[in-house]
Amino acid sequence: MQNPIEGVSAAMSQFLEFHVIQNFAPSNLNRDDTGAPKDAMFGGYRRARISSQCQKRAVREYVRINELLPAENQGIRTKRLKKLLLEKLVGRDEQEASVRIGAALAAVGLTLKDDSTQYLLFLGAGEIAAMAELIERHWDVLGVAADSADANPAKEAAKKSKKDAKASIPAELQKQAKAIFDGAKAVDVALFGRMLADLPAVNQDASCQVAHAISTHQVEREFDYFTAVDEVAYEDAGAGMIGQVEFNSATLYRYAVLDVGKLLNNLQGDRELLLAAIHAYTQAVVRAIPTGKQNSFAAHNAPEFVGICLRHGTPLSLANAFQKPISTRRNDDSLTALSVAALMQYEGKQSAAYGDPQDRWLGLDLTGRWPEDKGVLCSSVSALAQQASELVNGSFGG
């Protein structure tokens, strides 16, 4: 494996940016607490919005469903860690295994209530497998530790504190258990980071930042009034159900940026996995679409434009290209074409002031607005993903 320090040094101050222009037909992909499409004020105007959390979830799901990365290099977000560990302890009595799982989790400061952890854990698949292996390897020791803790007459099991439960575990076993939580080269954990309140030493800072997607133009909410027929009722019974659904249609600017050096560090210096992660992430960013109310709207609209920039020094969001909303009035061009043109014009001004001569661009453009002198133009998503990983690889000098 490549020396992590050398890898991070080679990738310092390199940021892989994704700039996407994507027009969605009427839809409600990301709802607020009232069921309405999320929105925001920007530049003094109401804009459609898709949250960063929604986008990240869609990306993670796309990678998983399409098997863009090996299962062992993906993470799982769950409170049902006990269930996952029981599935791996094949052939063991469930009650005995449950006792030892509780003891093993206590070794790292985690407790179970109603078979669930107190909060969602974001763990690599490798970490879960390693914890199951540790339980198998120290089966007898964990059983003794659990019995010792239960034998304390001064405290009822339900009232024991985390500290009390942990005290019954040998120090060396505690050390081994904590060492398991190193991210296990889970790409989504390395990208999006995690915080474990009881294990601050294993927290991982995100190497990827994702902006809330906003429309390049002003939007207004629209309402779909609907009725549903009761097919068993009398003919004159009227509607069996009446309601309304809010929706909008918008051309969105989406922005995300990867800190290449941080991602490499989070992946423990594994350069081959870094490049595979960039290849997979590029495909997922372009293709993944949130699933909100898709059965009602089927807004499966791919991006019209994807620009990728390997930037040196500092990342640059281009959202302010749309501070003044794009408008099609007195112009026959589409919102997407006008948005790409505005994006490229604004990027030229930004890069002249804040860019670096080493910055390099890739693009996938269906609008015809990509400047001829703006890096490499790709003809497909697969070619774009390959070029993105090669661009980063080339930045290492390899």
Stockholm file with secondary structure:
# STOCKHOLM 1.0

chainA/1-398         MQNPIEGVSAAMSQFLEFHVIQNFAPSNLNRDDTGAPKDAMFGGYRRARISSQCQKRAVREYVRINELLPAENQGIRTKRLKKLLLEKLVGRDEQEASVRIGAALAAVGLTLKDDSTQYLLFLGAGEIAAMAELIERHWDVLGVAADSADANPAKEAAKKSKKDAKASIPAELQKQAKAIFDGAKAVDVALFGRMLADLPAVNQDASCQVAHAISTHQVEREFDYFTAVDEVAYEDAGAGMIGQVEFNSATLYRYAVLDVGKLLNNLQGDRELLLAAIHAYTQAVVRAIPTGKQNSFAAHNAPEFVGICLRHGTPLSLANAFQKPISTRRNDDSLTALSVAALMQYEGKQSAAYGDPQDRWLGLDLTGRWPEDKGVLCSSVSALAQQASELVNGSFGG
#=GR chainA/1-398 SS CCCHHHHHHHHTTEEEEEEEEEEEEEECCSBCTTSSBCEEEETTEEEEEECHHHHHHHHHHHHHHTTCSCGGGCEEEESCHHHHHHHHSTTSCHHHHHHHHHHHHHTTTCCEETTEESSCEEEEHHHHHHHHHHHHHTHHHHHHHHHHHHTCTTSCGGGCCHHHHHHTSCHHHHHHHHHHCSCTTCHHHHHHCBCCTTCGGGCBCCSEEECCEEESSCCCCEEEEEEECCTTSCTTSCCSEEEEEEEEEEEEEEEEEEEHHHHHHHTTTCHHHHHHHHHHHHHHHHHCCCCTTHHHHCCCCCCSEEEEEEEESSCCCCGGGGSSCCCCTTCCSCHHHHHHHHHHHHHHHHHHHHCCTTCEEEEEESSSCSCTTSSEECSSHHHHHHHHHHHHHHHTTC
#=GC SS_cons         CCCHHHHHHHHTTEEEEEEEEEEEEEECCSBCTTSSBCEEEETTEEEEEECHHHHHHHHHHHHHHTTCSCGGGCEEEESCHHHHHHHHSTTSCHHHHHHHHHHHHHTTTCCEETTEESSCEEEEHHHHHHHHHHHHHTHHHHHHHHHHHHTCTTSCGGGCCHHHHHHTSCHHHHHHHHHHCSCTTCHHHHHHCBCCTTCGGGCBCCSEEECCEEESSCCCCEEEEEEECCTTSCTTSCCSEEEEEEEEEEEEEEEEEEEHHHHHHHTTTCHHHHHHHHHHHHHHHHHCCCCTTHHHHCCCCCCSEEEEEEEESSCCCCGGGGSSCCCCTTCCSCHHHHHHHHHHHHHHHHHHHHCCTTCEEEEEESSSCSCTTSSEECSSHHHHHHHHHHHHHHHTTC
//
